[in-house]
Amino acid sequence: MAEKYDHPLWKKYGEDSKGAGHGGMDFFVIHAFVEAIKRAAPTPMDVYDAAAWSAITPLSERSIELGNATVEFPDFTSGNWMLRKQDFALDDSY
């Protein structure tokens, strides 16, 4: 019954993603990257996303060092993240 609520990507590639790590999500990240390269399209995750994801651990450590204080999260895109089209995984195209 719950399958009717599955995302189109899970419906399309669910079997292929089994055993790929992180509950199958590693498959989707790698698959989307390869498809973007094949299509000469922008990758769903760019260098700015990677920098933001990588900053979480050191910023968390710094916050803990400061007694769990809030620390500023850097904007690696200089505000351009607001202009980026957010269309990854809206359908089953990747």
TIRO-2110 file (N, C-alpha, C; in Angstrom, 1 decimal):
// TIRO-2110
0.8, -1.2, 0.0, N, 1, A
0.0, 0.0, 0.0, CA, 1, A
0.9, 1.3, 0.0, C, 1, A
1.9, 1.3, 0.8, N, 2, A
2.8, 2.5, 0.9, CA, 2, A
3.5, 2.8, -0.4, C, 2, A
3.7, 1.8, -1.3, N, 3, A
4.4, 1.9, -2.5, CA, 3, A
3.8, 3.0, -3.4, C, 3, A
2.5, 3.2, -3.3, N, 4, A
1.8, 4.3, -4.1, CA, 4, A
2.3, 5.6, -3.8, C, 4, A
3.0, 5.8, -2.6, N, 5, A
3.5, 7.1, -2.2, CA, 5, A
5.0, 7.2, -2.5, C, 5, A
5.6, 6.2, -3.0, N, 6, A
7.0, 6.2, -3.3, CA, 6, A
7.3, 7.2, -4.4, C, 6, A
8.5, 7.8, -4.3, N, 7, A
9.0, 8.8, -5.3, CA, 7, A
9.1, 8.1, -6.6, C, 7, A
8.9, 8.8, -7.7, N, 8, A
9.1, 8.2, -9.0, CA, 8, A
10.5, 7.6, -9.2, C, 8, A
11.5, 8.1, -8.6, N, 9, A
12.9, 7.5, -8.8, CA, 9, A
12.9, 6.2, -8.1, C, 9, A
12.3, 6.1, -6.9, N, 10, A
12.3, 4.8, -6.2, CA, 10, A
11.5, 3.8, -7.0, C, 10, A
10.4, 4.2, -7.6, N, 11, A
9.6, 3.3, -8.5, CA, 11, A
10.5, 2.8, -9.7, C, 11, A
11.2, 3.7, -10.3, N, 12, A
12.0, 3.4, -11.5, CA, 12, A
13.2, 2.6, -11.2, C, 12, A
14.0, 3.0, -10.1, N, 13, A
15.3, 2.4, -9.9, CA, 13, A
15.4, 1.7, -8.5, C, 13, A
14.3, 1.5, -7.9, N, 14, A
14.4, 0.8, -6.5, CA, 14, A
15.2, -0.5, -6.5, C, 14, A
14.9, -1.3, -7.4, N, 15, A
15.7, -2.6, -7.5, CA, 15, A
17.1, -2.4, -7.7, C, 15, A
17.5, -1.5, -8.6, N, 16, A
18.9, -1.2, -8.9, CA, 16, A
19.6, -0.6, -7.7, C, 16, A
18.9, 0.1, -6.9, N, 17, A
19.6, 0.7, -5.8, CA, 17, A
19.9, -0.2, -4.5, C, 17, A
19.3, -1.3, -4.5, N, 18, A
19.5, -2.2, -3.4, CA, 18, A
21.0, -2.6, -3.2, C, 18, A
21.4, -2.4, -1.9, N, 19, A
22.8, -2.8, -1.6, CA, 19, A
23.8, -1.7, -2.0, C, 19, A
23.3, -0.5, -2.4, N, 20, A
24.2, 0.5, -2.9, CA, 20, A
24.8, 1.4, -1.7, C, 20, A
24.3, 1.2, -0.5, N, 21, A
24.8, 2.0, 0.6, CA, 21, A
23.8, 3.1, 0.9, C, 21, A
23.8, 3.4, 2.2, N, 22, A
22.9, 4.5, 2.7, CA, 22, A
21.4, 4.2, 2.3, C, 22, A
21.0, 3.0, 2.4, N, 23, A
19.6, 2.7, 2.1, CA, 23, A
19.3, 2.8, 0.6, C, 23, A
20.3, 2.7, -0.2, N, 24, A
20.1, 2.9, -1.7, CA, 24, A
20.4, 4.3, -2.2, C, 24, A
20.6, 5.2, -1.3, N, 25, A
20.7, 6.6, -1.8, CA, 25, A
22.0, 6.8, -2.5, C, 25, A
23.1, 6.1, -2.2, N, 26, A
24.3, 6.2, -2.9, CA, 26, A
24.1, 6.0, -4.4, C, 26, A
23.3, 5.0, -4.7, N, 27, A
23.0, 4.7, -6.1, CA, 27, A
22.4, 6.0, -6.8, C, 27, A
21.5, 6.6, -6.2, N, 28, A
20.8, 7.8, -6.8, CA, 28, A
21.8, 9.0, -7.0, C, 28, A
22.6, 9.2, -6.1, N, 29, A
23.6, 10.3, -6.2, CA, 29, A
24.6, 10.0, -7.4, C, 29, A
25.1, 8.8, -7.4, N, 30, A
26.0, 8.4, -8.5, CA, 30, A
25.3, 8.4, -9.8, C, 30, A
24.1, 7.8, -9.9, N, 31, A
23.4, 7.7, -11.1, CA, 31, A
23.1, 9.1, -11.7, C, 31, A
22.7, 10.0, -10.8, N, 32, A
22.3, 11.4, -11.2, CA, 32, A
23.6, 12.1, -11.8, C, 32, A
24.7, 11.9, -11.1, N, 33, A
26.0, 12.5, -11.6, CA, 33, A
26.3, 11.9, -13.0, C, 33, A
26.3, 10.6, -13.1, N, 34, A
26.6, 10.0, -14.4, CA, 34, A
25.7, 10.5, -15.5, C, 34, A
24.4, 10.5, -15.2, N, 35, A
23.4, 11.0, -16.2, CA, 35, A
23.6, 12.5, -16.6, C, 35, A
24.0, 13.3, -15.6, N, 36, A
24.3, 14.7, -16.0, CA, 36, A
25.5, 14.8, -16.9, C, 36, A
26.5, 14.0, -16.6, N, 37, A
27.7, 14.1, -17.5, CA, 37, A
27.3, 13.6, -18.9, C, 37, A
26.6, 12.5, -19.0, N, 38, A
26.2, 12.0, -20.3, CA, 38, A
25.3, 13.0, -21.1, C, 38, A
24.5, 13.8, -20.4, N, 39, A
23.6, 14.7, -21.0, CA, 39, A
24.3, 16.1, -21.2, C, 39, A
25.5, 16.3, -20.7, N, 40, A
26.2, 17.6, -20.7, CA, 40, A
25.3, 18.6, -20.0, C, 40, A
24.7, 18.2, -18.9, N, 41, A
23.9, 19.0, -18.1, CA, 41, A
24.6, 19.3, -16.7, C, 41, A
24.1, 20.4, -16.0, N, 42, A
24.7, 20.6, -14.7, CA, 42, A
24.4, 19.5, -13.8, C, 42, A
25.4, 19.2, -12.9, N, 43, A
25.2, 18.1, -12.0, CA, 43, A
24.3, 18.5, -10.8, C, 43, A
23.5, 17.6, -10.3, N, 44, A
22.5, 18.0, -9.2, CA, 44, A
23.2, 18.5, -8.0, C, 44, A
24.4, 18.0, -7.7, N, 45, A
25.2, 18.5, -6.6, CA, 45, A
26.5, 19.1, -7.2, C, 45, A
26.7, 20.4, -6.9, N, 46, A
27.9, 21.1, -7.4, CA, 46, A
28.9, 21.3, -6.3, C, 46, A
30.0, 21.9, -6.7, N, 47, A
31.1, 22.2, -5.7, CA, 47, A
30.6, 23.0, -4.5, C, 47, A
29.7, 23.8, -4.7, N, 48, A
29.2, 24.6, -3.6, CA, 48, A
28.4, 23.8, -2.6, C, 48, A
27.6, 22.9, -3.1, N, 49, A
26.9, 21.9, -2.3, CA, 49, A
27.9, 21.1, -1.5, C, 49, A
28.9, 20.6, -2.2, N, 50, A
29.9, 19.8, -1.5, CA, 50, A
30.6, 20.5, -0.4, C, 50, A
30.9, 21.8, -0.7, N, 51, A
31.6, 22.6, 0.4, CA, 51, A
30.6, 22.8, 1.5, C, 51, A
29.4, 23.1, 1.3, N, 52, A
28.4, 23.3, 2.4, CA, 52, A
28.3, 22.0, 3.2, C, 52, A
28.1, 20.8, 2.5, N, 53, A
28.0, 19.6, 3.3, CA, 53, A
29.3, 19.3, 4.1, C, 53, A
30.4, 19.6, 3.5, N, 54, A
31.7, 19.4, 4.2, CA, 54, A
31.9, 20.3, 5.4, C, 54, A
31.3, 21.5, 5.4, N, 55, A
31.4, 22.5, 6.4, CA, 55, A
30.7, 22.1, 7.7, C, 55, A
29.7, 21.2, 7.6, N, 56, A
28.9, 20.9, 8.8, CA, 56, A
29.7, 20.4, 10.0, C, 56, A
30.6, 19.4, 9.7, N, 57, A
31.3, 18.8, 10.8, CA, 57, A
32.2, 19.8, 11.5, C, 57, A
33.1, 20.6, 10.8, N, 58, A
33.9, 21.5, 11.5, CA, 58, A
33.1, 22.6, 12.2, C, 58, A
32.0, 23.1, 11.6, N, 59, A
31.2, 24.1, 12.2, CA, 59, A
30.5, 23.6, 13.5, C, 59, A
30.1, 22.3, 13.4, N, 60, A
29.5, 21.7, 14.6, CA, 60, A
30.5, 21.6, 15.7, C, 60, A
31.7, 21.2, 15.4, N, 61, A
32.8, 21.1, 16.4, CA, 61, A
33.1, 22.4, 17.0, C, 61, A
33.1, 23.5, 16.2, N, 62, A
33.3, 24.8, 16.7, CA, 62, A
32.2, 25.2, 17.6, C, 62, A
31.0, 24.9, 17.3, N, 63, A
29.9, 25.3, 18.1, CA, 63, A
30.0, 24.6, 19.5, C, 63, A
30.4, 23.3, 19.5, N, 64, A
30.5, 22.6, 20.7, CA, 64, A
31.6, 23.2, 21.6, C, 64, A
32.8, 23.6, 20.9, N, 65, A
33.9, 24.2, 21.6, CA, 65, A
33.4, 25.5, 22.3, C, 65, A
32.5, 26.2, 21.7, N, 66, A
31.9, 27.4, 22.2, CA, 66, A
30.7, 27.2, 23.1, C, 66, A
30.6, 26.0, 23.6, N, 67, A
29.5, 25.8, 24.6, CA, 67, A
28.1, 25.7, 23.9, C, 67, A
28.1, 25.1, 22.7, N, 68, A
26.9, 25.0, 21.8, CA, 68, A
26.4, 26.3, 21.3, C, 68, A
27.2, 27.2, 21.2, N, 69, A
26.8, 28.5, 20.6, CA, 69, A
26.5, 28.4, 19.1, C, 69, A
25.7, 29.3, 18.7, N, 70, A
25.4, 29.3, 17.2, CA, 70, A
26.6, 29.9, 16.5, C, 70, A
27.0, 29.3, 15.4, N, 71, A
28.1, 29.7, 14.6, CA, 71, A
27.5, 30.1, 13.2, C, 71, A
28.1, 31.1, 12.6, N, 72, A
27.7, 31.5, 11.3, CA, 72, A
28.1, 30.4, 10.3, C, 72, A
27.1, 30.1, 9.4, N, 73, A
27.4, 29.2, 8.3, CA, 73, A
27.8, 30.0, 7.1, C, 73, A
28.9, 29.7, 6.5, N, 74, A
29.4, 30.5, 5.3, CA, 74, A
28.5, 30.3, 4.1, C, 74, A
28.3, 31.3, 3.3, N, 75, A
27.6, 31.2, 2.0, CA, 75, A
28.7, 31.1, 1.0, C, 75, A
29.0, 29.9, 0.5, N, 76, A
30.1, 29.7, -0.4, CA, 76, A
29.7, 30.2, -1.8, C, 76, A
28.4, 30.5, -2.0, N, 77, A
28.0, 31.0, -3.4, CA, 77, A
27.8, 32.5, -3.5, C, 77, A
28.1, 33.2, -2.4, N, 78, A
27.9, 34.7, -2.4, CA, 78, A
26.5, 35.0, -2.8, C, 78, A
25.5, 34.3, -2.3, N, 79, A
24.1, 34.5, -2.6, CA, 79, A
23.5, 33.9, -3.8, C, 79, A
24.4, 33.3, -4.6, N, 80, A
23.9, 32.8, -5.9, CA, 80, A
23.0, 31.5, -5.7, C, 80, A
23.0, 30.9, -4.5, N, 81, A
22.2, 29.8, -4.3, CA, 81, A
20.7, 30.1, -4.4, C, 81, A
20.4, 31.4, -4.2, N, 82, A
19.0, 31.8, -4.3, CA, 82, A
18.5, 31.8, -5.8, C, 82, A
19.4, 31.9, -6.7, N, 83, A
19.1, 32.0, -8.2, CA, 83, A
19.1, 30.6, -8.8, C, 83, A
19.6, 29.6, -8.1, N, 84, A
19.8, 28.3, -8.7, CA, 84, A
18.5, 27.6, -8.9, C, 84, A
18.2, 27.0, -10.0, N, 85, A
17.0, 26.3, -10.3, CA, 85, A
17.0, 25.0, -9.5, C, 85, A
16.0, 24.8, -8.6, N, 86, A
15.9, 23.6, -7.8, CA, 86, A
15.0, 22.6, -8.5, C, 86, A
15.5, 21.8, -9.3, N, 87, A
14.6, 20.9, -10.0, CA, 87, A
15.0, 19.4, -9.9, C, 87, A
16.1, 19.1, -9.1, N, 88, A
16.5, 17.7, -9.0, CA, 88, A
15.5, 16.9, -8.3, C, 88, A
15.2, 15.7, -8.8, N, 89, A
14.3, 14.7, -8.2, CA, 89, A
12.9, 15.2, -8.2, C, 89, A
12.5, 16.1, -9.1, N, 90, A
11.1, 16.4, -9.1, CA, 90, A
10.2, 15.4, -9.9, C, 90, A
10.9, 14.6, -10.7, N, 91, A
10.3, 13.5, -11.4, CA, 91, A
11.3, 12.3, -11.5, C, 91, A
11.2, 11.5, -12.5, N, 92, A
12.0, 10.3, -12.6, CA, 92, A
13.1, 10.5, -13.7, C, 92, A
13.4, 11.7, -14.0, N, 93, A
14.4, 12.0, -15.1, CA, 93, A
15.8, 11.6, -14.8, C, 93, A
16.2, 11.5, -13.6, N, 94, A
17.5, 11.0, -13.2, CA, 94, A
17.4, 9.7, -12.4, C, 94, A
END
